[in-house]
Amino acid sequence: MRLVQDEIRYVSLSMGSGSYIPRDPATVVQSGFGDCKDKALLLTSALARLGVSAQVALADLDHGRALDQHLPALRNFDHAIVKATIGTKAYWLDATNYLQGGDASNFPQPDYGFALPVFGSGELEKMPSPEPKSPTIKVAEEFFFPDKPGGQLTLSVLSTHEGADADYMRSKLASRSVSELSDAYLQYYSKRYPGIESAAKLEIFDNRDGDIINIRESYRLPAQALAANDLAKNFSIKAADLGTDLPTPTTVDRAGPVSLGSPVYRRPA
């Protein structure tokens, strides 16, 4: 799975017959790139060579959760994935999911609602929705206040990303330099604590098999910055901003339901 995801570059080939027909797996390997259906067929072929039952399945990234309410039509699908079966257990694999972590016991399976295996019964199959049992993002902030006048304050931050959030962070780290990410984090804390400085280089620990990424940040707030703006007396401590995945409706007077996407579980500490 990682070989196809990471080593075969994703390039969309949506022209002519390439919009519907995947290229031969040998051609995809030789060229080093392919679109979703190319990569799905290659992964299916590789799994079959290893004795794993697998087939390509059609899905829709935007409207997949409502596919069972649509009339049958080829235009209902915009993505190709893989359904693999080992014993009685089914695995849904997205061959375009670059730098995914985990193994067969814990990797995050895609949740696109419904999918249509091309050699199945002709019926849509409901993909399993994740039910997080523990936080997939945890942010712990430790403040150490000076024990005497004129001392500096230090802040240590440990962010833990697991599962799909670790995959997202891993992809983010691959597209941005460590210094760029460090600057972004420093800007975030500078808005809360003017004058704060980086005290050490950003540390990143990636356990890809476990699909866990830990990021440690270290800061200091000099005595003069702590005294300015009355920070020494009115120091603000608030939960880390963990963001939001809630969608914004496009219609002001919307009366219909809005999909909230997959469940999330995050915790500041």
C-alpha positions in Angstrom: 0.0 0.0 0.0 2.8 2.5 1.0 4.7 1.6 -2.2 1.8 2.6 -4.4 0.8 5.6 -2.3 4.3 7.1 -1.9 6.4 6.0 -4.9 3.8 6.4 -7.7 3.2 10.1 -8.1 -0.5 11.1 -8.3 -1.3 12.9 -11.6 -4.8 13.2 -12.9 -5.3 12.0 -16.4 -8.8 13.2 -17.2 -8.7 13.4 -21.0 -10.5 11.2 -23.5 -10.6 7.5 -22.6 -8.3 8.4 -19.7 -11.3 9.8 -17.9 -12.7 6.3 -17.5 -10.2 3.6 -18.4 -7.2 2.9 -16.1 -3.8 2.3 -17.7 -2.0 -1.0 -17.5 -0.2 -1.4 -14.2 3.1 -2.1 -15.9 2.8 1.2 -17.7 2.0 3.0 -14.5 5.1 1.5 -12.8 7.3 2.4 -15.7 6.1 6.0 -15.9 6.1 6.5 -12.1 2.8 8.3 -12.0 -0.9 7.7 -12.3 -4.4 9.0 -11.3 -6.7 7.4 -8.8 -8.0 4.6 -11.0 -4.4 3.8 -12.2 -3.1 3.6 -8.7 -6.2 1.6 -7.5 -5.8 -1.0 -10.3 -2.0 -1.2 -9.6 -2.6 -1.8 -5.8 -5.3 -4.3 -6.6 -2.9 -6.2 -8.9 -0.1 -6.1 -6.3 -2.4 -7.4 -3.6 -3.7 -10.2 -5.9 -0.1 -11.2 -6.6 0.4 -11.6 -2.8 -2.7 -13.7 -2.5 -5.0 -11.0 -1.1 -8.5 -10.8 -2.5 -8.9 -7.2 -3.7 -10.9 -5.2 -6.3 -11.4 -1.6 -7.4 -14.4 0.3 -6.0 -15.9 3.5 -7.2 -16.6 6.4 -4.7 -17.5 10.1 -4.6 -15.4 12.4 -2.4 -18.0 15.1 -2.1 -21.4 13.4 -2.2 -20.5 9.9 -1.2 -22.6 9.9 2.0 -25.7 10.4 -0.2 -24.9 8.0 -3.0 -27.7 5.7 -1.9 -30.2 8.5 -2.6 -29.0 9.0 -6.2 -30.3 7.4 -9.3 -27.7 5.0 -10.9 -25.3 7.0 -13.1 -21.6 6.9 -14.0 -21.3 10.6 -13.2 -22.1 9.8 -9.5 -18.5 8.7 -9.0 -15.3 10.8 -9.1 -12.8 8.6 -7.3 -11.4 5.0 -7.4 -10.3 3.1 -4.2 -9.7 -0.5 -3.3 -11.6 -3.0 -1.2 -9.3 -5.8 0.1 -10.5 -8.8 2.0 -8.5 -11.0 4.4 -10.5 -13.8 5.9 -13.8 -12.2 7.0 -12.4 -8.7 7.4 -12.7 -6.0 4.7 -10.2 -3.1 4.3 -10.9 0.0 2.3 -7.7 1.5 0.9 -7.1 4.8 -0.9 -4.0 4.4 -3.1 -3.8 8.2 -3.4 -3.4 8.8 0.3 0.3 10.0 0.3 2.4 9.2 3.4 -0.3 7.3 5.2 0.9 5.6 8.5 -0.2 2.6 10.5 -0.5 -1.0 9.5 -3.3 -3.4 8.9 -4.3 -3.2 12.6 -4.6 0.5 12.9 -4.4 2.5 9.7 -7.2 5.0 9.1 -9.5 3.7 6.5 -11.2 6.3 4.2 -14.7 7.3 5.0 -16.5 8.4 1.8 -19.9 7.1 2.7 -20.8 4.5 0.1 -18.7 2.7 -2.5 -19.4 0.5 -5.4 -17.1 -2.5 -5.9 -16.8 -3.1 -9.6 -17.0 -6.9 -9.3 -19.5 -7.1 -6.5 -23.2 -7.7 -6.5 -23.9 -4.3 -8.1 -25.1 -2.9 -4.8 -23.5 0.0 -3.0 -21.6 -0.9 0.2 -21.5 1.3 3.2 -18.0 2.1 4.2 -17.3 2.0 8.0 -17.4 5.4 9.7 -14.6 5.9 12.3 -15.5 6.1 15.9 -12.6 7.7 17.7 -12.2 6.2 21.2 -9.5 8.7 22.3 -8.3 12.1 21.1 -6.5 12.2 17.8 -5.0 15.6 18.6 -3.7 16.4 22.0 -1.9 19.6 22.9 -0.2 20.0 26.3 1.2 23.4 27.4 3.4 23.7 30.4 4.2 27.2 31.8 7.1 27.7 34.2 6.9 31.1 35.9 10.0 32.8 37.3 10.6 32.2 41.0 12.1 35.7 41.5 11.7 39.2 40.0 13.6 39.7 36.7 13.4 36.1 35.7 12.0 34.8 32.4 9.0 32.6 31.8 9.3 29.4 29.8 6.7 27.5 27.8 6.9 23.9 26.6 4.3 22.6 24.2 3.8 18.9 23.2 1.4 18.2 20.4 0.4 14.6 19.7 -1.3 13.7 16.4 -2.7 10.2 15.8 -4.4 8.4 13.0 -5.8 10.5 10.2 -4.6 13.7 11.9 -1.0 12.2 12.0 -1.4 11.4 8.2 -2.4 15.0 7.6 0.5 16.4 9.6 3.0 14.0 7.9 1.8 15.3 4.5 2.1 18.9 5.8 5.6 18.3 7.0 6.6 16.9 3.6 5.4 20.1 1.9 6.8 22.7 4.4 10.3 23.1 5.9 10.7 22.7 9.7 11.8 26.4 9.9 8.6 27.5 8.2 6.4 25.5 10.5 8.4 26.7 13.5 7.8 30.3 12.4 4.1 29.7 12.1 3.9 28.3 15.6 5.9 31.2 17.0 3.5 33.7 15.3 0.6 31.9 16.9 2.0 32.4 20.4 3.3 35.9 19.7 -0.3 37.0 19.3 -1.1 35.8 22.8 2.2 36.7 24.4 4.0 39.7 22.7 7.8 39.4 22.9 7.9 35.6 23.2 10.9 33.9 21.6 11.8 30.5 20.4 14.1 28.7 23.0 15.0 25.6 21.0 14.7 24.0 17.6 11.3 22.4 16.8 11.5 18.6 17.6 9.5 16.2 15.5 9.1 12.5 16.3 7.3 10.4 13.7 6.3 6.8 14.5 4.8 5.9 11.1 4.0 2.3 12.0 2.1 3.4 15.0 0.8 6.5 13.1 1.7 8.9 15.8 3.6 12.2 15.4 4.8 14.2 18.4 5.9 17.8 18.0 7.7 19.6 20.8 8.0 23.4 21.0 10.1 25.4 23.4 9.7 29.2 24.1 10.8 31.8 26.6 9.3 35.1 27.5 12.0 37.6 28.7 11.5 39.5 31.9 10.9 42.8 30.1 8.2 41.3 27.9 6.6 39.7 30.9 6.5 43.0 32.6 5.1 44.8 29.6 1.4 45.0 28.9 0.8 44.0 32.5 1.4 40.3 31.5 3.0 39.6 34.9 -0.3 40.4 36.7 -2.8 39.5 34.0 -1.3 36.5 32.3 -3.7 34.8 29.9 -3.9 31.0 29.9 -6.4 29.5 27.4 -6.9 26.2 25.7 -4.9 25.6 22.6 -6.7 26.4 19.3 -7.5 23.0 17.9 -9.4 24.4 14.9 -12.7 23.3 13.6 -14.0 21.0 10.9 -17.5 22.3 10.8 -18.7 23.4 7.4 -20.0 26.8 6.6 -23.4 26.7 4.8 -23.4 28.6 1.5 -27.1 29.6 1.7 -28.2 32.0 4.4 -31.8 30.7 4.8 -30.9 27.0 4.3 -33.5 24.6 5.7 -31.9 21.3 4.6 -29.4 19.3 6.6 -25.7 20.0 6.5 -23.2 17.2 6.5 -20.7 17.5 9.4 -18.3 15.0 8.0 -16.5 12.3 10.1 -16.4 12.4 13.9 -13.4 14.2 15.5 -12.0 13.9 19.1 -9.5 16.5 20.2 -8.2 17.5 23.6 -6.2 20.5 25.0 -4.4 19.9 28.2 
